[in-house]
């Protein structure tokens, strides 16, 4: 009997040991959602809240959960130094926090003090060592984002500091990124570098700024660095954001008036046509969309193979007029001529197939499959198209 008791006690002790060991191999997230209590606990324990902001559909979030939060060194550090909480973006609570802390991507990791102040943050999946380093920075009163902001607000303005601040804020999607970028541009004498051009395109938000005027005056340089489609979309977004508050695109007449007020010619006219394409497509007005697309690409020929491929594929999916489809064939051919890939050869093949040109369709889709095989890409859709072509030939 004593032997059985000893064995039982040993089993319980071993079970407890293994359970405790298991707990230390993963970050322990609290189930508590009472934020007042959480902030009170943070103050009492003199710790930061680590808030993992995730989405159930986010692959990077799941990878962090299984590959990073379970790392023993990460778990030990975070369980010791933080009060750990998870928030799902798809819950009502998640939407509210997203607005408060400007969460725009997943995962976003927030480090908050007992007053709810943002002390540090990180965005995107991180390897265990990198994630551990972020945690150590968050608890360092000299290196965390709150410390850097304090130096900024105290008036520190040397280019080296602002450049570093801009980089770390940009990587973390910090709410003050745009402010720091503008400060950097004021201190940076040469804007005509690829890095600075991309920076201006990514962070300029208003049309009444020096940066926006620079984008307009140096259009060729911007299109070279970010592409014509991205350039036009960037200008469009700024104009619409300032002018229209409702969701969706305004009607074409309203668009034309606003663009002529905000932009010089010929950019205003080109962007008007470009925006009409989006407007008609959003309304499923394929008749006006297709005619406008032909007009646009005849008047403003593109040398962007992705742009040409995209509009050609849209025609394949949504346009039936043979004459208009022939225009799409021209765009698809030009895309392939610029650089031949599996995807643009497949688009060209699909257009040939829709027009009943089975010989060219088969030859081109076989080329697409060969490209995909050589580059170890998925070619299931190309195989499906080949099957349709072979079936039609019979």
Secondary structure, DSSP 8 states (H G I E B T S, - for coil): -HHHHHHHHHHHHHHHHHHHHHHTTS--EE----HHHHHHHHHHHT-EEEEEEE-TT-HHHHHIIIIITT-HHHHHHHHHHEEEEEEETTSHHHHHHHHHTT--SSSEEEEE-TT--EEEEEES---HHHHHHHHHHHT-TTTSHHHHHHHHHTT---HHHHHHHHHHHHHTT-TTHHHHHHHHHHH-S---SHHHHHHHHHH---TTSHHHHHHHHTHHHHHHHH-HHHHHHHHHHHHHHHH--SSS---HHHHHHHHHHHS-TTHHHHHHHHHHHHHHHHTT-HHHHHHHHHHHHHHS----HHHHHHHHHHHHHH---HHHHHHHHHHHHHHHHH---HHHHHHHHHHHHHTT-HHHHHHHHHHHHHHHHHTT---HHHHHHHHHHHHHH-
